[in-house]
Amino acid sequence: PQQPPPPPESSWDTVRRVCKEIWASPSNRIFLLSTLGVALYIYQGREEHRWRMAEMQRRIDRNPLLRFAMQVLPPTAKGRDR
């Protein structure tokens, strides 16, 4: 008598197996870690830029002369974040 075929892997077992196969290669590890590092570097730069723009806007809002200048200038010259 023939043996029944093994039950199919669940989705998570397949994902886990594929991840282990990918992580087993040193070049894949270097690529994945480098990609993660670049993504975090880009995210950190974006967040730093957003913080600087918010800080500059707070300074403009606190300074009466700069606030007046922002109100007098035409709308196209105002900050694009608003």
Secondary structure, DSSP 8 states (H G I E B T S, - for coil): ----------HHHHHHHHHHHHHHSHHHHHHHHHHHHHHHHHHHHHHHHHHHHHHHHHHHHH-HHHHHHHHHS-GGGS-TT-
